[in-house]
Amino acid sequence: MLTEEVLRLVLQEEVGPRLDSLEGRFDSLGQQVKEGFEAVDQRFKELLKALEGVVDEKFPVIGQRSGGSPATGRIAAKGS
C-alpha cells in the first residue's frame, strides 16, 4: 500500500508536470507544422498561377485548338 502511494505521489509530482510540458510542446510543434504546410500550399498556388500566366503568354495556342485549357495545356477529350 505504501509503495502504491509513493508511486502515485511521484507520478503526480514529477511525471505529471513533465508530461504536461511535453504535451504543450507537441501541440506547439503541431501548430507550427500546420502553419508551415499552409504557407507552402499558398506559395505553391501562387507559383502555379504565375506559371499558368507565363504559359498563356508564351504559348497561347496550347490547348485552344482542341478546346482544352490554355492555362494548363490540358487537351479536351474527344467528343466533349
PyMOL Python script that loads the backbone (N, CA, C, O; Angstrom):
from pymol import cmd

cmd.read_pdbstr("""\
ATOM      1  N   MET A   1       0.821  -1.201   0.000  1.00  0.00           N
ATOM      2  CA  MET A   1       0.000   0.000   0.000  1.00  0.00           C
ATOM      3  C   MET A   1       0.862   1.260   0.000  1.00  0.00           C
ATOM      4  O   MET A   1       0.598   2.210  -0.738  1.00  0.00           O
ATOM      5  N   LEU A   2       1.893   1.250   0.839  1.00  0.00           N
ATOM      6  CA  LEU A   2       2.780   2.405   0.907  1.00  0.00           C
ATOM      7  C   LEU A   2       3.487   2.621  -0.427  1.00  0.00           C
ATOM      8  O   LEU A   2       3.678   3.756  -0.862  1.00  0.00           O
ATOM      9  N   THR A   3       3.870   1.529  -1.065  1.00  0.00           N
ATOM     10  CA  THR A   3       4.541   1.614  -2.356  1.00  0.00           C
ATOM     11  C   THR A   3       3.621   2.243  -3.394  1.00  0.00           C
ATOM     12  O   THR A   3       4.053   3.091  -4.174  1.00  0.00           O
ATOM     13  N   GLU A   4       2.376   1.839  -3.407  1.00  0.00           N
ATOM     14  CA  GLU A   4       1.413   2.421  -4.349  1.00  0.00           C
ATOM     15  C   GLU A   4       1.251   3.910  -4.099  1.00  0.00           C
ATOM     16  O   GLU A   4       1.199   4.700  -5.042  1.00  0.00           O
ATOM     17  N   GLU A   5       1.174   4.288  -2.858  1.00  0.00           N
ATOM     18  CA  GLU A   5       1.001   5.701  -2.507  1.00  0.00           C
ATOM     19  C   GLU A   5       2.228   6.508  -2.916  1.00  0.00           C
ATOM     20  O   GLU A   5       2.100   7.616  -3.438  1.00  0.00           O
ATOM     21  N   VAL A   6       3.411   5.958  -2.681  1.00  0.00           N
ATOM     22  CA  VAL A   6       4.651   6.637  -3.074  1.00  0.00           C
ATOM     23  C   VAL A   6       4.707   6.780  -4.589  1.00  0.00           C
ATOM     24  O   VAL A   6       5.034   7.851  -5.101  1.00  0.00           O
ATOM     25  N   LEU A   7       4.393   5.719  -5.298  1.00  0.00           N
ATOM     26  CA  LEU A   7       4.392   5.784  -6.763  1.00  0.00           C
ATOM     27  C   LEU A   7       3.379   6.806  -7.272  1.00  0.00           C
ATOM     28  O   LEU A   7       3.673   7.561  -8.198  1.00  0.00           O
ATOM     29  N   ARG A   8       2.221   6.832  -6.689  1.00  0.00           N
ATOM     30  CA  ARG A   8       1.187   7.785  -7.086  1.00  0.00           C
ATOM     31  C   ARG A   8       1.678   9.218  -6.882  1.00  0.00           C
ATOM     32  O   ARG A   8       1.481  10.074  -7.745  1.00  0.00           O
ATOM     33  N   LEU A   9       2.315   9.477  -5.744  1.00  0.00           N
ATOM     34  CA  LEU A   9       2.842  10.820  -5.472  1.00  0.00           C
ATOM     35  C   LEU A   9       3.957  11.191  -6.442  1.00  0.00           C
ATOM     36  O   LEU A   9       4.003  12.314  -6.945  1.00  0.00           O
ATOM     37  N   VAL A  10       4.849  10.250  -6.701  1.00  0.00           N
ATOM     38  CA  VAL A  10       5.938  10.511  -7.653  1.00  0.00           C
ATOM     39  C   VAL A  10       5.355  10.819  -9.029  1.00  0.00           C
ATOM     40  O   VAL A  10       5.770  11.774  -9.687  1.00  0.00           O
ATOM     41  N   LEU A  11       4.408  10.019  -9.451  1.00  0.00           N
ATOM     42  CA  LEU A  11       3.776  10.263 -10.749  1.00  0.00           C
ATOM     43  C   LEU A  11       3.091  11.618 -10.783  1.00  0.00           C
ATOM     44  O   LEU A  11       3.198  12.356 -11.762  1.00  0.00           O
ATOM     45  N   GLN A  12       2.399  11.931  -9.726  1.00  0.00           N
ATOM     46  CA  GLN A  12       1.650  13.181  -9.665  1.00  0.00           C
ATOM     47  C   GLN A  12       2.585  14.387  -9.610  1.00  0.00           C
ATOM     48  O   GLN A  12       2.348  15.385 -10.291  1.00  0.00           O
ATOM     49  N   GLU A  13       3.639  14.304  -8.809  1.00  0.00           N
ATOM     50  CA  GLU A  13       4.514  15.455  -8.583  1.00  0.00           C
ATOM     51  C   GLU A  13       5.619  15.594  -9.622  1.00  0.00           C
ATOM     52  O   GLU A  13       6.006  16.712  -9.961  1.00  0.00           O
ATOM     53  N   GLU A  14       6.128  14.491 -10.127  1.00  0.00           N
ATOM     54  CA  GLU A  14       7.279  14.536 -11.024  1.00  0.00           C
ATOM     55  C   GLU A  14       6.908  14.286 -12.485  1.00  0.00           C
ATOM     56  O   GLU A  14       7.253  15.068 -13.371  1.00  0.00           O
ATOM     57  N   VAL A  15       6.218  13.211 -12.712  1.00  0.00           N
ATOM     58  CA  VAL A  15       5.941  12.800 -14.080  1.00  0.00           C
ATOM     59  C   VAL A  15       4.815  13.628 -14.696  1.00  0.00           C
ATOM     60  O   VAL A  15       4.894  14.005 -15.865  1.00  0.00           O
ATOM     61  N   GLY A  16       3.785  13.908 -13.933  1.00  0.00           N
ATOM     62  CA  GLY A  16       2.640  14.660 -14.449  1.00  0.00           C
ATOM     63  C   GLY A  16       3.014  15.990 -15.078  1.00  0.00           C
ATOM     64  O   GLY A  16       2.643  16.244 -16.224  1.00  0.00           O
ATOM     65  N   PRO A  17       3.750  16.863 -14.357  1.00  0.00           N
ATOM     66  CA  PRO A  17       4.135  18.145 -14.946  1.00  0.00           C
ATOM     67  C   PRO A  17       5.018  17.998 -16.189  1.00  0.00           C
ATOM     68  O   PRO A  17       4.921  18.791 -17.126  1.00  0.00           O
ATOM     69  N   ARG A  18       5.865  16.992 -16.189  1.00  0.00           N
ATOM     70  CA  ARG A  18       6.719  16.771 -17.364  1.00  0.00           C
ATOM     71  C   ARG A  18       5.888  16.347 -18.567  1.00  0.00           C
ATOM     72  O   ARG A  18       6.128  16.791 -19.690  1.00  0.00           O
ATOM     73  N   LEU A  19       4.919  15.491 -18.323  1.00  0.00           N
ATOM     74  CA  LEU A  19       4.036  15.083 -19.418  1.00  0.00           C
ATOM     75  C   LEU A  19       3.224  16.268 -19.935  1.00  0.00           C
ATOM     76  O   LEU A  19       3.041  16.422 -21.143  1.00  0.00           O
ATOM     77  N   ASP A  20       2.743  17.096 -19.025  1.00  0.00           N
ATOM     78  CA  ASP A  20       2.001  18.291 -19.433  1.00  0.00           C
ATOM     79  C   ASP A  20       2.881  19.201 -20.281  1.00  0.00           C
ATOM     80  O   ASP A  20       2.436  19.749 -21.289  1.00  0.00           O
ATOM     81  N   SER A  21       4.134  19.356 -19.862  1.00  0.00           N
ATOM     82  CA  SER A  21       5.071  20.187 -20.605  1.00  0.00           C
ATOM     83  C   SER A  21       5.316  19.618 -22.002  1.00  0.00           C
ATOM     84  O   SER A  21       5.320  20.353 -22.989  1.00  0.00           O
ATOM     85  N   LEU A  22       5.517  18.313 -22.072  1.00  0.00           N
ATOM     86  CA  LEU A  22       5.723  17.677 -23.374  1.00  0.00           C
ATOM     87  C   LEU A  22       4.492  17.806 -24.255  1.00  0.00           C
ATOM     88  O   LEU A  22       4.603  18.048 -25.457  1.00  0.00           O
ATOM     89  N   GLU A  23       3.330  17.644 -23.661  1.00  0.00           N
ATOM     90  CA  GLU A  23       2.086  17.771 -24.425  1.00  0.00           C
ATOM     91  C   GLU A  23       1.967  19.176 -25.014  1.00  0.00           C
ATOM     92  O   GLU A  23       1.578  19.345 -26.170  1.00  0.00           O
ATOM     93  N   GLY A  24       2.309  20.177 -24.206  1.00  0.00           N
ATOM     94  CA  GLY A  24       2.281  21.555 -24.696  1.00  0.00           C
ATOM     95  C   GLY A  24       3.262  21.778 -25.828  1.00  0.00           C
ATOM     96  O   GLY A  24       2.959  22.475 -26.797  1.00  0.00           O
ATOM     97  N   ARG A  25       4.440  21.184 -25.704  1.00  0.00           N
ATOM     98  CA  ARG A  25       5.444  21.320 -26.767  1.00  0.00           C
ATOM     99  C   ARG A  25       4.967  20.667 -28.057  1.00  0.00           C
ATOM    100  O   ARG A  25       5.125  21.231 -29.140  1.00  0.00           O
ATOM    101  N   PHE A  26       4.380  19.471 -27.938  1.00  0.00           N
ATOM    102  CA  PHE A  26       3.884  18.793 -29.130  1.00  0.00           C
ATOM    103  C   PHE A  26       2.742  19.575 -29.777  1.00  0.00           C
ATOM    104  O   PHE A  26       2.666  19.655 -31.003  1.00  0.00           O
ATOM    105  N   ASP A  27       1.865  20.146 -28.973  1.00  0.00           N
ATOM    106  CA  ASP A  27       0.789  20.972 -29.522  1.00  0.00           C
ATOM    107  C   ASP A  27       1.370  22.152 -30.281  1.00  0.00           C
ATOM    108  O   ASP A  27       0.920  22.478 -31.380  1.00  0.00           O
ATOM    109  N   SER A  28       2.374  22.791 -29.689  1.00  0.00           N
ATOM    110  CA  SER A  28       3.017  23.941 -30.319  1.00  0.00           C
ATOM    111  C   SER A  28       3.702  23.533 -31.623  1.00  0.00           C
ATOM    112  O   SER A  28       3.569  24.214 -32.640  1.00  0.00           O
ATOM    113  N   LEU A  29       4.432  22.427 -31.588  1.00  0.00           N
ATOM    114  CA  LEU A  29       5.093  21.951 -32.804  1.00  0.00           C
ATOM    115  C   LEU A  29       4.076  21.572 -33.874  1.00  0.00           C
ATOM    116  O   LEU A  29       4.279  21.849 -35.056  1.00  0.00           O
ATOM    117  N   GLY A  30       2.986  20.941 -33.461  1.00  0.00           N
ATOM    118  CA  GLY A  30       1.942  20.580 -34.414  1.00  0.00           C
ATOM    119  C   GLY A  30       1.355  21.807 -35.086  1.00  0.00           C
ATOM    120  O   GLY A  30       1.088  21.792 -36.288  1.00  0.00           O
ATOM    121  N   GLN A  31       1.154  22.867 -34.320  1.00  0.00           N
ATOM    122  CA  GLN A  31       0.624  24.112 -34.879  1.00  0.00           C
ATOM    123  C   GLN A  31       1.627  24.733 -35.850  1.00  0.00           C
ATOM    124  O   GLN A  31       1.245  25.235 -36.906  1.00  0.00           O
ATOM    125  N   GLN A  32       2.903  24.697 -35.491  1.00  0.00           N
ATOM    126  CA  GLN A  32       3.938  25.247 -36.368  1.00  0.00           C
ATOM    127  C   GLN A  32       4.016  24.468 -37.677  1.00  0.00           C
ATOM    128  O   GLN A  32       4.160  25.060 -38.747  1.00  0.00           O
ATOM    129  N   VAL A  33       3.922  23.149 -37.595  1.00  0.00           N
ATOM    130  CA  VAL A  33       3.952  22.320 -38.798  1.00  0.00           C
ATOM    131  C   VAL A  33       2.740  22.631 -39.673  1.00  0.00           C
ATOM    132  O   VAL A  33       2.867  22.764 -40.890  1.00  0.00           O
ATOM    133  N   LYS A  34       1.575  22.743 -39.059  1.00  0.00           N
ATOM    134  CA  LYS A  34       0.351  23.059 -39.807  1.00  0.00           C
ATOM    135  C   LYS A  34       0.491  24.404 -40.517  1.00  0.00           C
ATOM    136  O   LYS A  34       0.155  24.524 -41.696  1.00  0.00           O
ATOM    137  N   GLU A  35       0.984  25.411 -39.804  1.00  0.00           N
ATOM    138  CA  GLU A  35       1.168  26.729 -40.405  1.00  0.00           C
ATOM    139  C   GLU A  35       2.195  26.681 -41.527  1.00  0.00           C
ATOM    140  O   GLU A  35       2.042  27.357 -42.544  1.00  0.00           O
ATOM    141  N   GLY A  36       3.240  25.881 -41.343  1.00  0.00           N
ATOM    142  CA  GLY A  36       4.255  25.735 -42.388  1.00  0.00           C
ATOM    143  C   GLY A  36       3.679  25.113 -43.644  1.00  0.00           C
ATOM    144  O   GLY A  36       3.937  25.585 -44.751  1.00  0.00           O
ATOM    145  N   PHE A  37       2.895  24.049 -43.478  1.00  0.00           N
ATOM    146  CA  PHE A  37       2.265  23.417 -44.636  1.00  0.00           C
ATOM    147  C   PHE A  37       1.305  24.376 -45.330  1.00  0.00           C
ATOM    148  O   PHE A  37       1.251  24.414 -46.560  1.00  0.00           O
ATOM    149  N   GLU A  38       0.553  25.145 -44.562  1.00  0.00           N
ATOM    150  CA  GLU A  38      -0.374  26.105 -45.160  1.00  0.00           C
ATOM    151  C   GLU A  38       0.385  27.165 -45.950  1.00  0.00           C
ATOM    152  O   GLU A  38      -0.056  27.567 -47.027  1.00  0.00           O
ATOM    153  N   ALA A  39       1.525  27.621 -45.425  1.00  0.00           N
ATOM    154  CA  ALA A  39       2.331  28.620 -46.131  1.00  0.00           C
ATOM    155  C   ALA A  39       2.898  28.037 -47.426  1.00  0.00           C
ATOM    156  O   ALA A  39       2.899  28.702 -48.462  1.00  0.00           O
ATOM    157  N   VAL A  40       3.376  26.802 -47.365  1.00  0.00           N
ATOM    158  CA  VAL A  40       3.909  26.149 -48.562  1.00  0.00           C
ATOM    159  C   VAL A  40       2.798  25.958 -49.590  1.00  0.00           C
ATOM    160  O   VAL A  40       3.014  26.191 -50.779  1.00  0.00           O
ATOM    161  N   ASP A  41       1.620  25.539 -49.152  1.00  0.00           N
ATOM    162  CA  ASP A  41       0.487  25.342 -50.047  1.00  0.00           C
ATOM    163  C   ASP A  41       0.101  26.650 -50.727  1.00  0.00           C
ATOM    164  O   ASP A  41      -0.160  26.675 -51.930  1.00  0.00           O
ATOM    165  N   GLN A  42       0.064  27.733 -49.958  1.00  0.00           N
ATOM    166  CA  GLN A  42      -0.284  29.040 -50.515  1.00  0.00           C
ATOM    167  C   GLN A  42       0.752  29.480 -51.546  1.00  0.00           C
ATOM    168  O   GLN A  42       0.404  29.970 -52.621  1.00  0.00           O
ATOM    169  N   ARG A  43       2.029  29.300 -51.205  1.00  0.00           N
ATOM    170  CA  ARG A  43       3.103  29.699 -52.131  1.00  0.00           C
ATOM    171  C   ARG A  43       3.044  28.860 -53.400  1.00  0.00           C
ATOM    172  O   ARG A  43       3.240  29.382 -54.497  1.00  0.00           O
ATOM    173  N   PHE A  44       2.776  27.565 -53.261  1.00  0.00           N
ATOM    174  CA  PHE A  44       2.654  26.694 -54.421  1.00  0.00           C
ATOM    175  C   PHE A  44       1.528  27.170 -55.335  1.00  0.00           C
ATOM    176  O   PHE A  44       1.688  27.205 -56.555  1.00  0.00           O
ATOM    177  N   LYS A  45       0.392  27.534 -54.748  1.00  0.00           N
ATOM    178  CA  LYS A  45      -0.731  28.026 -55.547  1.00  0.00           C
ATOM    179  C   LYS A  45      -0.365  29.317 -56.272  1.00  0.00           C
ATOM    180  O   LYS A  45      -0.742  29.511 -57.428  1.00  0.00           O
ATOM    181  N   GLU A  46       0.374  30.205 -55.589  1.00  0.00           N
ATOM    182  CA  GLU A  46       0.809  31.451 -56.218  1.00  0.00           C
ATOM    183  C   GLU A  46       1.753  31.171 -57.384  1.00  0.00           C
ATOM    184  O   GLU A  46       1.628  31.778 -58.448  1.00  0.00           O
ATOM    185  N   LEU A  47       2.692  30.256 -57.183  1.00  0.00           N
ATOM    186  CA  LEU A  47       3.633  29.912 -58.251  1.00  0.00           C
ATOM    187  C   LEU A  47       2.924  29.250 -59.423  1.00  0.00           C
ATOM    188  O   LEU A  47       3.251  29.520 -60.579  1.00  0.00           O
ATOM    189  N   LEU A  48       1.957  28.387 -59.136  1.00  0.00           N
ATOM    190  CA  LEU A  48       1.199  27.737 -60.200  1.00  0.00           C
ATOM    191  C   LEU A  48       0.429  28.764 -61.020  1.00  0.00           C
ATOM    192  O   LEU A  48       0.382  28.684 -62.247  1.00  0.00           O
ATOM    193  N   LYS A  49      -0.172  29.725 -60.335  1.00  0.00           N
ATOM    194  CA  LYS A  49      -0.916  30.773 -61.033  1.00  0.00           C
ATOM    195  C   LYS A  49       0.024  31.598 -61.916  1.00  0.00           C
ATOM    196  O   LYS A  49      -0.313  31.933 -63.052  1.00  0.00           O
ATOM    197  N   ALA A  50       1.200  31.920 -61.384  1.00  0.00           N
ATOM    198  CA  ALA A  50       2.179  32.674 -62.174  1.00  0.00           C
ATOM    199  C   ALA A  50       2.639  31.862 -63.376  1.00  0.00           C
ATOM    200  O   ALA A  50       2.794  32.407 -64.469  1.00  0.00           O
ATOM    201  N   LEU A  51       2.857  30.576 -63.188  1.00  0.00           N
ATOM    202  CA  LEU A  51       3.279  29.710 -64.282  1.00  0.00           C
ATOM    203  C   LEU A  51       2.194  29.616 -65.347  1.00  0.00           C
ATOM    204  O   LEU A  51       2.494  29.623 -66.541  1.00  0.00           O
ATOM    205  N   GLU A  52       0.948  29.529 -64.927  1.00  0.00           N
ATOM    206  CA  GLU A  52      -0.145  29.488 -65.897  1.00  0.00           C
ATOM    207  C   GLU A  52      -0.159  30.762 -66.733  1.00  0.00           C
ATOM    208  O   GLU A  52      -0.422  30.716 -67.935  1.00  0.00           O
ATOM    209  N   GLY A  53       0.123  31.902 -66.100  1.00  0.00           N
ATOM    210  CA  GLY A  53       0.182  33.161 -66.837  1.00  0.00           C
ATOM    211  C   GLY A  53       1.296  33.161 -67.866  1.00  0.00           C
ATOM    212  O   GLY A  53       1.117  33.662 -68.976  1.00  0.00           O
ATOM    213  N   VAL A  54       2.434  32.610 -67.513  1.00  0.00           N
ATOM    214  CA  VAL A  54       3.566  32.527 -68.442  1.00  0.00           C
ATOM    215  C   VAL A  54       3.224  31.602 -69.597  1.00  0.00           C
ATOM    216  O   VAL A  54       3.525  31.913 -70.750  1.00  0.00           O
ATOM    217  N   VAL A  55       2.599  30.471 -69.305  1.00  0.00           N
ATOM    218  CA  VAL A  55       2.212  29.537 -70.366  1.00  0.00           C
ATOM    219  C   VAL A  55       1.226  30.206 -71.308  1.00  0.00           C
ATOM    220  O   VAL A  55       1.359  30.084 -72.525  1.00  0.00           O
ATOM    221  N   ASP A  56       0.237  30.911 -70.766  1.00  0.00           N
ATOM    222  CA  ASP A  56      -0.740  31.608 -71.613  1.00  0.00           C
ATOM    223  C   ASP A  56      -0.055  32.649 -72.491  1.00  0.00           C
ATOM    224  O   ASP A  56      -0.409  32.822 -73.657  1.00  0.00           O
ATOM    225  N   GLU A  57       0.930  33.339 -71.919  1.00  0.00           N
ATOM    226  CA  GLU A  57       1.618  34.402 -72.653  1.00  0.00           C
ATOM    227  C   GLU A  57       2.547  33.829 -73.721  1.00  0.00           C
ATOM    228  O   GLU A  57       2.554  34.311 -74.854  1.00  0.00           O
ATOM    229  N   LYS A  58       3.315  32.828 -73.381  1.00  0.00           N
ATOM    230  CA  LYS A  58       4.322  32.281 -74.301  1.00  0.00           C
ATOM    231  C   LYS A  58       3.733  31.311 -75.315  1.00  0.00           C
ATOM    232  O   LYS A  58       4.202  31.237 -76.451  1.00  0.00           O
ATOM    233  N   PHE A  59       2.720  30.578 -74.916  1.00  0.00           N
ATOM    234  CA  PHE A  59       2.144  29.550 -75.779  1.00  0.00           C
ATOM    235  C   PHE A  59       0.625  29.683 -75.801  1.00  0.00           C
ATOM    236  O   PHE A  59      -0.070  28.804 -75.292  1.00  0.00           O
ATOM    237  N   PRO A  60       0.100  30.748 -76.371  1.00  0.00           N
ATOM    238  CA  PRO A  60      -1.344  30.993 -76.300  1.00  0.00           C
ATOM    239  C   PRO A  60      -2.202  29.963 -77.031  1.00  0.00           C
ATOM    240  O   PRO A  60      -3.399  29.860 -76.763  1.00  0.00           O
ATOM    241  N   VAL A  61      -1.612  29.204 -77.945  1.00  0.00           N
ATOM    242  CA  VAL A  61      -2.434  28.262 -78.706  1.00  0.00           C
ATOM    243  C   VAL A  61      -2.491  26.878 -78.079  1.00  0.00           C
ATOM    244  O   VAL A  61      -3.264  26.037 -78.539  1.00  0.00           O
ATOM    245  N   ILE A  62      -1.704  26.615 -77.053  1.00  0.00           N
ATOM    246  CA  ILE A  62      -1.730  25.282 -76.437  1.00  0.00           C
ATOM    247  C   ILE A  62      -3.130  25.013 -75.897  1.00  0.00           C
ATOM    248  O   ILE A  62      -3.653  25.765 -75.074  1.00  0.00           O
ATOM    249  N   GLY A  63      -3.697  23.968 -76.360  1.00  0.00           N
ATOM    250  CA  GLY A  63      -4.996  23.560 -75.843  1.00  0.00           C
ATOM    251  C   GLY A  63      -6.173  24.265 -76.471  1.00  0.00           C
ATOM    252  O   GLY A  63      -7.286  23.741 -76.409  1.00  0.00           O
ATOM    253  N   GLN A  64      -5.992  25.418 -77.070  1.00  0.00           N
ATOM    254  CA  GLN A  64      -7.135  26.157 -77.613  1.00  0.00           C
ATOM    255  C   GLN A  64      -7.734  25.463 -78.828  1.00  0.00           C
ATOM    256  O   GLN A  64      -8.952  25.447 -79.003  1.00  0.00           O
ATOM    257  N   ARG A  65      -6.874  24.890 -79.668  1.00  0.00           N
ATOM    258  CA  ARG A  65      -7.389  24.241 -80.869  1.00  0.00           C
ATOM    259  C   ARG A  65      -8.259  23.031 -80.541  1.00  0.00           C
ATOM    260  O   ARG A  65      -9.182  22.700 -81.285  1.00  0.00           O
ATOM    261  N   SER A  66      -7.959  22.380 -79.434  1.00  0.00           N
ATOM    262  CA  SER A  66      -8.710  21.173 -79.100  1.00  0.00           C
ATOM    263  C   SER A  66      -9.786  21.434 -78.054  1.00  0.00           C
ATOM    264  O   SER A  66     -10.463  20.507 -77.610  1.00  0.00           O
ATOM    265  N   GLY A  67      -9.941  22.684 -77.664  1.00  0.00           N
ATOM    266  CA  GLY A  67     -10.963  23.014 -76.682  1.00  0.00           C
ATOM    267  C   GLY A  67     -10.508  22.823 -75.251  1.00  0.00           C
ATOM    268  O   GLY A  67     -11.321  22.873 -74.328  1.00  0.00           O
ATOM    269  N   GLY A  68      -9.218  22.605 -75.056  1.00  0.00           N
ATOM    270  CA  GLY A  68      -8.691  22.427 -73.704  1.00  0.00           C
ATOM    271  C   GLY A  68      -8.422  23.763 -73.045  1.00  0.00           C
ATOM    272  O   GLY A  68      -8.788  24.818 -73.564  1.00  0.00           O
ATOM    273  N   SER A  69      -7.793  23.702 -71.925  1.00  0.00           N
ATOM    274  CA  SER A  69      -7.477  24.914 -71.173  1.00  0.00           C
ATOM    275  C   SER A  69      -6.119  25.442 -71.590  1.00  0.00           C
ATOM    276  O   SER A  69      -5.125  24.723 -71.478  1.00  0.00           O
ATOM    277  N   PRO A  70      -6.044  26.679 -72.070  1.00  0.00           N
ATOM    278  CA  PRO A  70      -4.742  27.228 -72.427  1.00  0.00           C
ATOM    279  C   PRO A  70      -3.853  27.430 -71.202  1.00  0.00           C
ATOM    280  O   PRO A  70      -2.627  27.402 -71.311  1.00  0.00           O
ATOM    281  N   ALA A  71      -4.454  27.630 -70.061  1.00  0.00           N
ATOM    282  CA  ALA A  71      -3.664  27.888 -68.855  1.00  0.00           C
ATOM    283  C   ALA A  71      -2.906  26.651 -68.400  1.00  0.00           C
ATOM    284  O   ALA A  71      -1.794  26.763 -67.884  1.00  0.00           O
ATOM    285  N   THR A  72      -3.480  25.495 -68.579  1.00  0.00           N
ATOM    286  CA  THR A  72      -2.834  24.273 -68.095  1.00  0.00           C
ATOM    287  C   THR A  72      -2.304  23.412 -69.224  1.00  0.00           C
ATOM    288  O   THR A  72      -1.561  22.460 -68.987  1.00  0.00           O
ATOM    289  N   GLY A  73      -2.685  23.743 -70.458  1.00  0.00           N
ATOM    290  CA  GLY A  73      -2.249  22.934 -71.582  1.00  0.00           C
ATOM    291  C   GLY A  73      -3.006  21.625 -71.694  1.00  0.00           C
ATOM    292  O   GLY A  73      -2.628  20.754 -72.477  1.00  0.00           O
ATOM    293  N   ARG A  74      -4.057  21.480 -70.930  1.00  0.00           N
ATOM    294  CA  ARG A  74      -4.834  20.242 -70.984  1.00  0.00           C
ATOM    295  C   ARG A  74      -5.633  20.201 -72.280  1.00  0.00           C
ATOM    296  O   ARG A  74      -6.157  21.214 -72.744  1.00  0.00           O
ATOM    297  N   ILE A  75      -5.708  19.046 -72.830  1.00  0.00           N
ATOM    298  CA  ILE A  75      -6.446  18.866 -74.075  1.00  0.00           C
ATOM    299  C   ILE A  75      -7.800  18.251 -73.741  1.00  0.00           C
ATOM    300  O   ILE A  75      -7.897  17.310 -72.953  1.00  0.00           O
ATOM    301  N   ALA A  76      -8.831  18.798 -74.351  1.00  0.00           N
ATOM    302  CA  ALA A  76     -10.180  18.295 -74.087  1.00  0.00           C
ATOM    303  C   ALA A  76     -10.334  16.902 -74.679  1.00  0.00           C
ATOM    304  O   ALA A  76      -9.734  16.579 -75.704  1.00  0.00           O
ATOM    305  N   ALA A  77     -11.132  16.096 -74.030  1.00  0.00           N
ATOM    306  CA  ALA A  77     -11.393  14.741 -74.514  1.00  0.00           C
ATOM    307  C   ALA A  77     -12.208  14.820 -75.793  1.00  0.00           C
ATOM    308  O   ALA A  77     -13.065  15.692 -75.941  1.00  0.00           O
ATOM    309  N   LYS A  78     -11.937  13.905 -76.717  1.00  0.00           N
ATOM    310  CA  LYS A  78     -12.683  13.897 -77.975  1.00  0.00           C
ATOM    311  C   LYS A  78     -14.147  13.595 -77.700  1.00  0.00           C
ATOM    312  O   LYS A  78     -14.485  12.750 -76.871  1.00  0.00           O
ATOM    313  N   GLY A  79     -14.990  14.298 -78.405  1.00  0.00           N
ATOM    314  CA  GLY A  79     -16.417  14.076 -78.270  1.00  0.00           C
ATOM    315  C   GLY A  79     -17.050  14.878 -77.151  1.00  0.00           C
ATOM    316  O   GLY A  79     -18.231  14.703 -76.850  1.00  0.00           O
ATOM    317  N   SER A  80     -16.272  15.759 -76.530  1.00  0.00           N
ATOM    318  CA  SER A  80     -16.881  16.557 -75.461  1.00  0.00           C
ATOM    319  C   SER A  80     -17.263  17.915 -75.956  1.00  0.00           C
ATOM    320  O   SER A  80     -17.790  18.724 -75.193  1.00  0.00           O
TER     321      SER A  80
END
""", "prot")
cmd.dss("prot")
cmd.show_as("cartoon", "prot")
cmd.util.cbc("prot")
cmd.orient("prot")
